[in-house]
Amino acid sequence: MKQLLQLNTLVLILLSVWMTPANSVAFCALRDPVTNIYKLFPKAKTYRSITHKINQSTQKQVKKNIPFTLHNDELGQHTVYVALKDKKPLGLIHARSEVGLWGLVEVAWGFDFKMNVVGFMFQRCREPSCQLISSPSFQQFLKGKSNAELLALLNDDATGYPQAIENNKPAKELAKTVIRSAVKTIQVTKIAWSKELKNFQQNASQ
């Protein structure tokens, strides 16, 4: 009995060690930065990365600003990428994840320095509506939207979605998952990268 208990304990420890890196990557990593950054910002010639720790203080501040907050698995080291052209900053790229109906939905977001949406890319999405949500029509629908405009789309009575999504319940649920991801990403970036964001705003306007 004692040997069996020791074996079960060892299995649990090994599983926790194996699972932790996978979770941290899933919630924060931009896969293939070289390709994805230039897709979101085609005019970019290069980029730089800035890493900060997202902690419980960030979590509390996010909760004050929006009606949902960060899961504990979303804490840890996160990296924001800055797209550059001739040393001039063009925008930010930040990858984050949300829990969808079919598992984690990983989204790479592009924002301008006012934190309005430039575009997004799925890094991981297993839901049947993934192709519809990543279509040019929905991309255009979100483009330029601010935090307040995105939050308004999450209301139960929100309208204005592209018709193909408005009339498709699973697609609309995925659309809301993606929008929640955008809102969280905006909040986290504003809080954790506030100093850098101010500098980039000044440099981009010059």
KAPE-V527231 format. One record per backbone hydrogen bond with DSSP energy under -0.5 kcal/mol. CO is the residue of the C=O (numbers start at 1). NH is the residue of the N-H. E is the energy in kcal/mol with one decimal. If there is no record, write none. Layout:
# KAPE-V527231
co: <CO,CO>
nh: <NH,NH>
e: <E,E>
This chain:
# KAPE-V527231
co: <1,2,3,4,5,6,7,8,9,10,11,12,13,14,15,16,17,18,19,20,21,22,23,24,25,25,27,28,29,30,32,32,33,34,35,36,37,41,46,48,50,52,52,53,54,55,56,57,58,59,60,61,62,62,71,72,76,78,79,80,81,81,82,83,83,84,84,85,87,88,91,92,93,94,96,98,98,100,103,104,105,105,106,106,107,107,108,109,110,110,111,112,116,117,119,121,124,127,129,130,132,135,136,137,138,139,142,145,146,147,148,149,150,151,152,155,162,162,163,165,167,168,169,170,171,172,173,174,175,176,177,178,179,180,181,182,183,184,185,186,187,188,189,191,193,194,195,196,197,198,199,200,201,203>
nh: <5,6,7,8,9,10,11,12,13,14,15,16,17,18,19,20,21,22,23,24,25,26,27,28,28,29,97,79,31,33,35,36,37,38,39,40,41,44,84,82,80,54,78,55,76,59,60,61,62,63,64,65,65,66,74,75,54,52,95,50,83,93,48,90,91,45,46,88,89,85,83,111,81,109,107,100,105,103,100,106,98,107,123,124,96,109,121,94,118,119,92,115,112,144,110,108,106,130,133,134,135,139,140,141,142,143,145,117,150,151,152,153,153,154,155,158,165,166,167,168,169,172,173,174,175,176,177,178,179,180,181,182,183,184,185,186,187,188,189,190,191,192,193,194,197,198,199,200,201,202,203,204,205,206>
e: <-2.2,-2.2,-2.3,-2.4,-2.2,-2.3,-2.3,-2.2,-2.1,-2.5,-2.4,-2.2,-2.2,-2.2,-2.4,-1.9,-0.7,-0.7,-2.2,-2.2,-2.2,-2.3,-1.8,-0.7,-0.8,-2.4,-0.5,-0.5,-0.8,-0.6,-0.6,-2.3,-2.6,-0.8,-1.3,-2.0,-2.2,-2.1,-2.9,-3.0,-2.7,-0.5,-2.9,-0.7,-2.9,-2.1,-2.3,-2.0,-2.6,-1.9,-1.3,-1.2,-0.6,-1.9,-2.0,-1.5,-3.6,-2.4,-0.5,-2.8,-0.5,-2.7,-1.7,-3.4,-0.9,-3.3,-2.0,-2.1,-0.5,-2.5,-2.3,-2.4,-2.9,-2.1,-3.0,-0.7,-3.3,-1.0,-2.9,-0.6,-2.0,-0.5,-3.0,-1.4,-2.4,-0.6,-1.9,-1.9,-3.3,-1.5,-2.6,-1.5,-2.1,-3.7,-2.9,-3.1,-1.9,-1.9,-2.5,-2.0,-1.1,-2.3,-2.6,-1.7,-1.9,-1.7,-2.3,-2.1,-2.3,-2.5,-1.9,-1.0,-0.5,-1.4,-1.2,-1.8,-1.7,-2.8,-2.0,-1.8,-0.5,-2.5,-2.2,-2.1,-2.5,-2.1,-1.9,-2.5,-2.2,-2.6,-1.9,-2.0,-2.5,-2.6,-2.4,-2.5,-2.3,-2.9,-2.4,-2.5,-2.0,-2.9,-1.9,-0.7,-2.6,-1.9,-1.8,-2.6,-2.3,-1.9,-2.4,-2.6,-1.1,-0.8>
